[in-house]
Amino acid sequence: MRIPRAVYEGGMLSWLGLPGVDFISADYYPLLPYLFLYLTGWSCALRWQKMGFSHRVWGFSIRPLEFIGRYALPIYVLHQPVLLGISQLISVAVGR
């Protein structure tokens, strides 16, 4: 079964993973494929919890990843200007 071309031409369903013909984005994550990944992880966690594996997992920690997870929004907001600043410094240093 094929999805009608009109669905793609409208561009209104990009958030579902059906981007329009002229759609361009630097950081685009459609809902459908990543929703299935999330649901897979969730169902595995429920199954492992019933099997008794959850106690070992909840006690496991990696400090740098905990920090990144705790401050994800500020890190996300700041990483672009920081990277652009670094690349600007490099381009000035190289002389371009």
Secondary structure, DSSP 8 states (H G I E B T S, - for coil): ----HHHHHH-TTGGGT---TT---SS---HHHHHHHHHHHHHHHHHHHHHT-HHHHHT---HHHHHHHHTHHHHHHHHHHHHHHHHHHHHHHHT-
